[in-house]
Amino acid sequence: MLFSSVKKVLYPPEGTLPRRSYILFSVVMAVYNGEEYLKEAIDSILHQTYKDFEFIIVNDGSSDKTREILNLIEDNRVRVIHLEENKGLANALNIGIQNAKGQWIVRQDADDVSYPHRIMEQANHLKSHPDVILLGSHIKCFSGRQSVSNNILKIVENYHNGLVNRADLRRERFNGCPLSHGSCTFLKEAFFRAGQYDPKYEIVQDYDLWLRMFELGEVDIVPQVLYKYRFSMNSLSHNNQLNFGNELNVISIKYIRKQCFRDHKKKPVFLVMGPHKARENFIKNICPNIEIKLYDYVYNKLVDYCDEAYQLFQEGKVHGIIVMGHRGDDKIVDLLQTKGMEFNQNLFKLTNFIQ
């Protein structure tokens, strides 16, 4: 089956999202040249203890043996969509979800593994928490063909698994992506109302979507390890880390502007406090792509500067303060909160990938 474009599905912009007592899941996977790990990922879904689902796999114009592997699947729950041209993950996922029959979308990446009870545990959580529209889980990180150090794997695990409830997720929503993409299950109608995945984001299109869904309903997490995330060496390269961090922060500031300063007709003015090494990148690669005005980027004696920073806020010279992640950043945030600033309202913490 060939799809040349993404059809638009419109839902009312306001009102309560309809819920049903019967839950049907559509697992959606997109794959591009993923022959190495594809069968393992597919088997992890087909062997779920929860059996009532359809499995849509979108082959995003692969040139390896992906098509042959998919064509050998005989399970009648599986529907394969072959795209003749590779147009990226966001486009492929949008097509898969547009063709899904289920009320809920279960994401699965083509190189990861879902534990056998993953869908069952998330289904149980959704039934007992009817206000939830987006649900993740804790993860286990493991290496691909090239080994990744246990220290790096633990850092990623500890970040995601340190978030245990919806309050944690909401607090951390601007400071990096709090949910691992492949571990997520979400209400299809909320997905369309949020506007689907945005294909212009090549790396963190999931984070852009999650921030829109935070505005529509409750986002939660099952504090159990239900998903194995395969960490590749490519993601550790300097350029990939920098591009990832820049796209992440551009999206963060985009929604800080939209959700916290929506009443400002002009660009709100921000003071940024962060390490000197990150200053040039922030000014060069982030500032041109955001709808806020930079008052200054401060990097010297940041703890001592808190009094002056708060005075600028009190005088209305800045509307908000952003603290870029670095050693001592929590102390700065705590000091500014003690003075009267409000976290995630006029005081924000963003992830920094330049140390």
Protein Blocks (a to p, Z undefined) as FASTA:
>chain_A
ZZfbdcdddddfbdcddddfbdcdddddddehillmmmmmmmmmmmpfblbdcdddddeh
iablmlmmmmmpcbfkbccdddfbdebjklmmmmmmmmpcbfbdcdddfkbccdfklmmm
mmmmmmmmmmbcbdcddddddddfbdcdfklmmmmmmmmmmpcbfklmmmmmmnopfbdf
klpccdfklmmmnnpaafkbmklmmmmmmmmmmmnmccdddfbdfbdcdddfklmpmklm
mmmmmmmmmmmmmmmmmmmmmmpmbacdddddddfklmmmmmmmmmmmcccdcfbacfeh
kllmmmmmmmmmmnopafbdcddddehklmmmmmmmmnopaehklgccdddfbZZ
